[in-house]
Amino acid sequence: MSIPAQSSGTSATQADGAEDRLRRFATIWSRAIFPSTATSLTRTEFEQHLLPLARTLSDILHARPFDAAPAGAVGGALVAVHCTDPDALSSTLGVIDSYLVLYCGDSGATALPTEDARARCSRIQHAVAGGFTQALRERTLAEQEAIARSALTARTQADQALHATQARFRAVFDDAAIGIGIADLDGNVLEVNDTLTRMFGGLEHHVLSHRVDEWVHPEDSPQLCKYYGELVRGEREHFRVEKPFYRNDGTVLWTNLTVSLLRDADGRPEYQLALMEDTTERRLLNLRLRYEATHDALTGLPNRTLFFERLEKALGAEDGSRFGLCYLDLDGFKAVNDSLGHAAGDRLLVEVADRLQSCATAPGEMVARLGGDEFVALTTGPDTQKEVDELACRILGALAVPVRLDGRELTVRGSIGIVEGPARERGAAEVLRSADITMYRAKSAGGNRFELADAEADARAITRHGLTTALPAALERGEFFIEYQPLVHLGDGTVHGAEALVRWCHPQHGVLGPDRFIPLAEHTGLIVPLGRWVLEESVRQANFWQERHSDGGPLRINVNVSPTQLHHPRLVAETVDVLERSGLEPRALCLEVTESALIGADDDLLKPLRQLADMGVDIALDDFGTGYSNLANLRRLPVSVLKLDRSFTQGMQRHPADPVDLKIVEGIVSLAHSLDLAVTVEGVETAAQAEQLRNLGCDTAQGWYYARPGAPDRIHSLLLADAV
């Protein structure tokens, strides 16, 4: 009862710790920006106002999928409580940059990788800055436009209010924080305030000497001319766009431009009023944040985000465009990190990035770093079938030159997977997955090479991955079952035992043999629980047969043991436990171990097998004859059965049988019997084979000649037939 309480307490402590860190972050934030605010709140009240905003930033940092856009509301919330001073924004961005990941990044199971957390933090800063400036701009423009409109309208009112109106207008016009300009409907600039003059370089006559239609820029919005024409014709009251201007010195001024139509007393269009907010610095900040969000901090190459944008654009191109993608993974990079340290590994990655950039300089080519030691190179155009192969060769050639690090020369090798094809046929994720699979195919072939994507190989790899991920759940759902193949005594033809063969009844692929999933189970470690289940089921079934066939000797059950199971520290204990709980005698169990698993085995590996053999469990050396073990080693192995591989029986299918095969089998049988080992032969398919093996002195056999693997009740039927 104390364990759940302790676990609950630990969770509560972790939650309290996260809340304390969040409050600390809010305190630091309030101290940084409170001096520059115009709010009526006390500092304590202001800190309480910031706490939910801090919680919002923390939630955005950990959101899956990640979306920084909601952080814009945090910037708007600052403006709403009169935090409109520019220092409030810069201080806020500084606090987020320095403390958000530190206090809200977590350190438990939800902790983000440092690189991912910093990238997310940069995008959150971008969104907060955008939300702040957007809210401030809307607030300022609304106030200033209303004031300016009132002032200009007041100029046309009755003579008795003219003086007061002029004074108010001039105060607003001259002292406004944004640039204000007035032009007639022909586009002649009539008047500008000092703020607008400073925005354009400080000389008023340079501004007044221009017409509105002269201030064009290559990056103007395509809708700008349409909006302007509608405005001067009286079809539109105002429009708002982001517009760049050239200053007198040739530099570019970026603005948020609002143009409104002013009508006379009769409602006819008379003037146009322009309000300009200088957004150049904010745009530069956005560009910097955009660069940081789309480029790798270590190498300066485009990162995964920017690469996906380019790849999607290339895949969406028309007019018969094609693409070629090289997916590169360095061979043996982990050894560099482990032996020379991560700093040396980083310098190696920077050198590799520089070499890759030198390989992709043609139009339509780019290189990016996806992460770790994985890079991609993309080429586009009409003839990528040839270009992508040449690009891969250039990359391998560039990597072949040794790299000098800390006085050492390192040889860099890489494996490349190539995907090439026409655009508009596959998505970016599918293309990258195919390239990744192909790259691992190149690595499996020895590395330092490239391979071309193959749809069938991709399908096999995807199927293997699907089977691997489905294995744990399949065991829990009971999708595995066992078939039994009888072991027949060659002397009298009676059933001597049976070998347990596991099968997987897959929901999509049907019944799968062990060759399809046992290697995957070995790779994932699931072979240990699966092997225990097979042992339990087989021993239970053997005990059932024993009870139904008690008049004969013990019926032996053969169970395969994988190399991974041999290394498991509880192999002996679990086997003893299974036998004791079932009541089966140890001599009725035979564990089959492949010859390759015992080649060069030391005493530590053989110790559990010797313990089981001392208990009375038979140990069979399976697939004997396929390895290269020294026959003299048989004396030191705790085996009691040699199980000849089916390759020996294949030579006996010919008529007459191959005399060399017969001599080899005869020699093995003679050697085995001299060492008190029984001999079992696999793959017996004809009566002639069975007769030859019996004449050679083999003890037991199995194969389709006797019975195919099947349900356990078939073994019981064979036992009854023997009894009759």
Solvent accessible surface area in square Angstrom, and as a share of the most:
residue,aa,sasa,rsa
1,M,210,0.94
2,S,85,0.55
3,I,133,0.68
4,P,86,0.54
5,A,67,0.52
6,Q,131,0.58
7,S,65,0.42
8,S,72,0.47
9,G,34,0.33
10,T,67,0.39
11,S,65,0.42
12,A,54,0.42
13,T,92,0.54
14,Q,120,0.53
15,A,61,0.47
16,D,86,0.45
17,G,23,0.22
18,A,42,0.32
19,E,54,0.24
20,D,89,0.46
21,R,83,0.30
22,L,13,0.06
23,R,108,0.40
24,R,104,0.38
25,F,0,0.00
26,A,1,0.00
27,T,18,0.10
28,I,24,0.12
29,W,0,0.00
30,S,0,0.00
31,R,134,0.49
32,A,41,0.32
33,I,0,0.00
34,F,53,0.22
35,P,110,0.69
36,S,31,0.20
37,T,26,0.15
38,A,80,0.62
39,T,24,0.14
40,S,113,0.73
41,L,59,0.29
42,T,77,0.45
43,R,83,0.30
44,T,91,0.53
45,E,89,0.40
46,F,0,0.00
47,E,30,0.13
48,Q,96,0.43
49,H,60,0.27
50,L,0,0.00
51,L,15,0.07
52,P,71,0.44
53,L,24,0.12
54,A,0,0.00
55,R,90,0.33
56,T,49,0.29
57,L,0,0.00
58,S,18,0.12
59,D,89,0.46
60,I,11,0.06
61,L,0,0.00
62,H,45,0.20
63,A,34,0.27
64,R,177,0.65
65,P,125,0.78
66,F,37,0.15
67,D,78,0.40
68,A,9,0.07
69,A,72,0.56
70,P,66,0.41
71,A,0,0.00
72,G,17,0.16
73,A,75,0.58
74,V,1,0.01
75,G,0,0.00
76,G,21,0.20
77,A,22,0.17
78,L,0,0.00
79,V,5,0.03
80,A,75,0.58
81,V,21,0.12
82,H,82,0.37
83,C,0,0.00
84,T,40,0.23
85,D,56,0.29
86,P,103,0.65
87,D,86,0.45
88,A,0,0.00
89,L,24,0.12
90,S,69,0.44
91,S,33,0.22
92,T,0,0.00
93,L,20,0.10
94,G,35,0.34
95,V,8,0.04
96,I,0,0.00
97,D,56,0.29
98,S,64,0.41
99,Y,73,0.28
100,L,0,0.00
101,V,31,0.18
102,L,122,0.61
103,Y,45,0.17
104,C,5,0.03
105,G,7,0.07
106,D,56,0.29
107,S,107,0.69
108,G,53,0.51
109,A,116,0.90
110,T,88,0.51
111,A,42,0.33
112,L,19,0.10
113,P,88,0.55
114,T,103,0.60
115,E,112,0.50
116,D,53,0.27
117,A,2,0.02
118,R,92,0.33
119,A,38,0.29
120,R,23,0.08
121,C,0,0.00
122,S,17,0.11
123,R,94,0.34
124,I,0,0.00
125,Q,16,0.07
126,H,60,0.27
127,A,19,0.15
128,V,0,0.00
129,A,0,0.00
130,G,21,0.21
131,G,14,0.14
132,F,3,0.01
133,T,17,0.10
134,Q,72,0.32
135,A,24,0.18
136,L,46,0.23
137,R,18,0.07
138,E,78,0.35
139,R,81,0.30
140,T,29,0.17
141,L,1,0.01
142,A,62,0.48
143,E,89,0.40
144,Q,30,0.14
145,E,27,0.12
146,A,58,0.45
147,I,72,0.37
148,A,1,0.01
149,R,84,0.30
150,S,71,0.46
151,A,5,0.04
152,L,16,0.08
153,T,70,0.41
154,A,4,0.03
155,R,99,0.36
156,T,81,0.47
157,Q,98,0.43
158,A,50,0.39
159,D,125,0.65
160,Q,159,0.71
161,A,34,0.27
162,L,66,0.33
163,H,156,0.70
164,A,49,0.38
165,T,0,0.00
166,Q,66,0.29
167,A,55,0.43
168,R,142,0.52
169,F,2,0.01
170,R,95,0.35
171,A,54,0.42
172,V,30,0.17
173,F,2,0.01
174,D,51,0.26
175,D,117,0.61
176,A,6,0.05
177,A,82,0.63
178,I,8,0.04
179,G,0,0.00
180,I,1,0.00
181,G,7,0.06
182,I,7,0.04
183,A,6,0.05
184,D,33,0.17
185,L,53,0.27
186,D,98,0.51
187,G,1,0.01
188,N,57,0.29
189,V,18,0.10
190,L,86,0.43
191,E,44,0.20
192,V,12,0.07
193,N,3,0.01
194,D,84,0.43
195,T,16,0.09
196,L,3,0.01
197,T,13,0.07
198,R,157,0.57
199,M,18,0.08
200,F,7,0.03
201,G,53,0.51
202,G,40,0.38
203,L,88,0.44
204,E,84,0.38
205,H,110,0.49
206,H,59,0.26
207,V,2,0.01
208,L,64,0.32
209,S,82,0.53
210,H,56,0.25
211,R,89,0.33
212,V,42,0.24
213,D,81,0.42
214,E,91,0.41
215,W,33,0.12
216,V,101,0.58
217,H,18,0.08
218,P,113,0.71
219,E,103,0.46
220,D,31,0.16
221,S,39,0.25
222,P,128,0.81
223,Q,84,0.37
224,L,22,0.11
225,C,109,0.65
226,K,111,0.47
227,Y,52,0.20
228,Y,48,0.18
229,G,14,0.14
230,E,30,0.13
231,L,0,0.00
232,V,34,0.20
233,R,148,0.54
234,G,19,0.18
235,E,116,0.52
236,R,73,0.27
237,E,84,0.38
238,H,95,0.42
239,F,8,0.03
240,R,109,0.40
241,V,18,0.11
242,E,79,0.36
243,K,11,0.05
244,P,0,0.00
245,F,5,0.02
246,Y,103,0.39
247,R,58,0.21
248,N,80,0.41
249,D,108,0.56
250,G,48,0.46
251,T,65,0.38
252,V,48,0.27
253,L,0,0.00
254,W,30,0.10
255,T,0,0.00
256,N,11,0.06
257,L,11,0.05
258,T,1,0.01
259,V,8,0.05
260,S,1,0.01
261,L,2,0.01
262,L,14,0.07
263,R,89,0.33
264,D,37,0.19
265,A,102,0.79
266,D,104,0.54
267,G,34,0.33
268,R,144,0.52
269,P,40,0.25
270,E,59,0.26
271,Y,75,0.28
272,Q,7,0.03
273,L,1,0.00
274,A,19,0.15
275,L,1,0.00
276,M,9,0.04
277,E,34,0.15
278,D,68,0.35
279,T,3,0.02
280,T,24,0.14
281,E,145,0.65
282,R,50,0.18
283,R,63,0.23
284,L,108,0.54
285,L,36,0.18
286,N,34,0.17
287,L,92,0.46
288,R,124,0.45
289,L,3,0.02
290,R,102,0.37
291,Y,116,0.44
292,E,75,0.34
293,A,14,0.11
294,T,3,0.02
295,H,39,0.17
296,D,11,0.06
297,A,107,0.83
298,L,67,0.33
299,T,20,0.12
300,G,32,0.31
301,L,1,0.00
302,P,20,0.13
303,N,29,0.15
304,R,105,0.38
305,T,57,0.33
306,L,15,0.07
307,F,1,0.00
308,F,49,0.20
309,E,70,0.31
310,R,109,0.40
311,L,0,0.00
312,E,100,0.45
313,K,156,0.66
314,A,11,0.09
315,L,10,0.05
316,G,37,0.36
317,A,35,0.27
318,E,111,0.50
319,D,149,0.77
320,G,67,0.65
321,S,27,0.18
322,R,54,0.20
323,F,1,0.00
324,G,0,0.00
325,L,0,0.00
326,C,1,0.00
327,Y,8,0.03
328,L,3,0.01
329,D,14,0.07
330,L,6,0.03
331,D,34,0.18
332,G,52,0.50
333,F,21,0.09
334,K,147,0.62
335,A,63,0.49
336,V,22,0.13
337,N,27,0.14
338,D,99,0.51
339,S,85,0.55
340,L,43,0.21
341,G,28,0.27
342,H,131,0.58
343,A,68,0.53
344,A,2,0.02
345,G,0,0.00
346,D,57,0.29
347,R,102,0.37
348,L,4,0.02
349,L,4,0.02
350,V,51,0.29
351,E,56,0.25
352,V,1,0.00
353,A,1,0.00
354,D,73,0.38
355,R,34,0.12
356,L,3,0.01
357,Q,88,0.39
358,S,78,0.50
359,C,11,0.06
360,A,13,0.10
361,T,110,0.64
362,A,49,0.38
363,P,132,0.83
364,G,42,0.41
365,E,29,0.13
366,M,21,0.09
367,V,9,0.05
368,A,0,0.00
369,R,23,0.08
370,L,15,0.08
371,G,27,0.26
372,G,45,0.43
373,D,25,0.13
374,E,38,0.17
375,F,1,0.00
376,V,2,0.01
377,A,3,0.03
378,L,6,0.03
379,T,1,0.01
380,T,40,0.23
381,G,18,0.17
382,P,116,0.73
383,D,67,0.35
384,T,0,0.00
385,Q,110,0.49
386,K,123,0.52
387,E,58,0.26
388,V,1,0.01
389,D,46,0.24
390,E,72,0.32
391,L,0,0.00
392,A,0,0.00
393,C,74,0.44
394,R,98,0.36
395,I,3,0.01
396,L,30,0.15
397,G,43,0.42
398,A,23,0.18
399,L,2,0.01
400,A,64,0.49
401,V,90,0.51
402,P,58,0.36
403,V,8,0.05
404,R,153,0.56
405,L,12,0.06
406,D,96,0.50
407,G,61,0.58
408,R,123,0.45
409,E,109,0.49
410,L,33,0.16
411,T,98,0.57
412,V,10,0.06
413,R,94,0.34
414,G,0,0.00
415,S,0,0.00
416,I,0,0.00
417,G,0,0.00
418,I,2,0.01
419,V,1,0.00
420,E,43,0.19
421,G,3,0.02
422,P,47,0.30
423,A,11,0.08
424,R,149,0.54
425,E,123,0.55
426,R,74,0.27
427,G,40,0.39
428,A,9,0.07
429,A,74,0.57
430,E,75,0.34
431,V,0,0.00
432,L,15,0.08
433,R,123,0.45
434,S,7,0.04
435,A,0,0.00
436,D,44,0.23
437,I,32,0.16
438,T,0,0.00
439,M,0,0.00
440,Y,112,0.43
441,R,75,0.27
442,A,0,0.00
443,K,60,0.25
444,S,100,0.65
445,A,56,0.44
446,G,52,0.50
447,G,10,0.09
448,N,71,0.37
449,R,103,0.38
450,F,58,0.24
451,E,33,0.15
452,L,96,0.48
453,A,37,0.29
454,D,61,0.32
455,A,86,0.67
456,E,125,0.56
457,A,7,0.06
458,D,16,0.08
459,A,54,0.42
460,R,134,0.49
461,A,17,0.13
462,I,68,0.34
463,T,39,0.23
464,R,123,0.45
465,H,122,0.54
466,G,33,0.32
467,L,2,0.01
468,T,31,0.18
469,T,83,0.48
470,A,25,0.19
471,L,1,0.00
472,P,66,0.41
473,A,35,0.27
474,A,0,0.00
475,L,38,0.19
476,E,152,0.68
477,R,146,0.53
478,G,56,0.54
479,E,24,0.11
480,F,9,0.04
481,F,68,0.29
482,I,17,0.08
483,E,40,0.18
484,Y,8,0.03
485,Q,14,0.06
486,P,2,0.01
487,L,0,0.00
488,V,8,0.05
489,H,69,0.31
490,L,5,0.02
491,G,56,0.54
492,D,101,0.52
493,G,44,0.42
494,T,50,0.29
495,V,18,0.10
496,H,67,0.30
497,G,0,0.00
498,A,0,0.00
499,E,8,0.03
500,A,3,0.02
501,L,30,0.15
502,V,14,0.08
503,R,33,0.12
504,W,0,0.00
505,C,66,0.39
506,H,15,0.07
507,P,89,0.56
508,Q,144,0.64
509,H,90,0.40
510,G,33,0.32
511,V,92,0.53
512,L,5,0.03
513,G,23,0.22
514,P,44,0.28
515,D,113,0.59
516,R,107,0.39
517,F,0,0.00
518,I,45,0.23
519,P,77,0.48
520,L,26,0.13
521,A,0,0.00
522,E,45,0.20
523,H,159,0.71
524,T,64,0.37
525,G,35,0.34
526,L,27,0.13
527,I,7,0.04
528,V,29,0.17
529,P,58,0.37
530,L,1,0.01
531,G,9,0.09
532,R,66,0.24
533,W,65,0.23
534,V,14,0.08
535,L,15,0.07
536,E,51,0.23
537,E,50,0.23
538,S,0,0.00
539,V,0,0.00
540,R,130,0.47
541,Q,15,0.07
542,A,0,0.00
543,N,31,0.16
544,F,80,0.34
545,W,1,0.00
546,Q,44,0.20
547,E,119,0.54
548,R,142,0.52
549,H,28,0.12
550,S,88,0.57
551,D,118,0.61
552,G,35,0.34
553,G,53,0.51
554,P,43,0.27
555,L,8,0.04
556,R,21,0.07
557,I,0,0.00
558,N,2,0.01
559,V,4,0.02
560,N,62,0.32
561,V,9,0.05
562,S,14,0.09
563,P,58,0.36
564,T,46,0.27
565,Q,20,0.09
566,L,4,0.02
567,H,131,0.58
568,H,52,0.23
569,P,125,0.78
570,R,131,0.48
571,L,16,0.08
572,V,30,0.17
573,A,44,0.34
574,E,30,0.14
575,T,1,0.01
576,V,40,0.23
577,D,49,0.26
578,V,5,0.03
579,L,9,0.04
580,E,129,0.58
581,R,148,0.54
582,S,29,0.19
583,G,58,0.55
584,L,8,0.04
585,E,83,0.37
586,P,46,0.29
587,R,137,0.50
588,A,1,0.01
589,L,0,0.00
590,C,0,0.00
591,L,2,0.01
592,E,2,0.01
593,V,0,0.00
594,T,42,0.25
595,E,7,0.03
596,S,78,0.50
597,A,19,0.15
598,L,7,0.03
599,I,78,0.40
600,G,70,0.68
601,A,7,0.06
602,D,84,0.44
603,D,91,0.47
604,D,116,0.60
605,L,22,0.11
606,L,0,0.00
607,K,119,0.51
608,P,24,0.15
609,L,1,0.00
610,R,82,0.30
611,Q,76,0.34
612,L,0,0.00
613,A,36,0.28
614,D,125,0.65
615,M,70,0.31
616,G,31,0.30
617,V,3,0.02
618,D,36,0.19
619,I,1,0.01
620,A,0,0.00
621,L,2,0.01
622,D,10,0.05
623,D,44,0.23
624,F,5,0.02
625,G,39,0.38
626,T,73,0.42
627,G,21,0.20
628,Y,207,0.79
629,S,31,0.20
630,N,93,0.48
631,L,85,0.42
632,A,57,0.44
633,N,50,0.25
634,L,8,0.04
635,R,189,0.69
636,R,91,0.33
637,L,19,0.09
638,P,22,0.14
639,V,13,0.07
640,S,39,0.25
641,V,4,0.02
642,L,0,0.00
643,K,1,0.00
644,L,0,0.00
645,D,20,0.10
646,R,116,0.42
647,S,57,0.37
648,F,26,0.11
649,T,1,0.01
650,Q,99,0.44
651,G,5,0.05
652,M,2,0.01
653,Q,78,0.35
654,R,131,0.48
655,H,156,0.70
656,P,125,0.79
657,A,11,0.08
658,D,40,0.21
659,P,91,0.57
660,V,92,0.53
661,D,28,0.14
662,L,46,0.23
663,K,143,0.61
664,I,76,0.39
665,V,0,0.00
666,E,79,0.35
667,G,40,0.39
668,I,18,0.09
669,V,4,0.02
670,S,69,0.44
671,L,58,0.29
672,A,0,0.00
673,H,75,0.33
674,S,82,0.53
675,L,55,0.27
676,D,131,0.68
677,L,12,0.06
678,A,38,0.30
679,V,0,0.00
680,T,2,0.01
681,V,0,0.00
682,E,17,0.08
683,G,6,0.05
684,V,0,0.00
685,E,83,0.37
686,T,57,0.33
687,A,56,0.44
688,A,45,0.35
689,Q,1,0.00
690,A,6,0.04
691,E,74,0.33
692,Q,46,0.20
693,L,1,0.00
694,R,97,0.36
695,N,109,0.56
696,L,34,0.17
697,G,30,0.29
698,C,8,0.05
699,D,42,0.22
700,T,7,0.04
701,A,0,0.00
702,Q,6,0.03
703,G,3,0.03
704,W,138,0.48
705,Y,95,0.36
706,Y,55,0.21
707,A,10,0.08
708,R,133,0.49
709,P,28,0.18
710,G,7,0.06
711,A,49,0.38
712,P,41,0.26
713,D,95,0.49
714,R,108,0.39
715,I,1,0.01
716,H,34,0.15
717,S,67,0.43
718,L,57,0.28
719,L,3,0.02
720,L,89,0.44
721,A,67,0.52
722,D,55,0.29
723,A,60,0.47
724,V,164,0.94
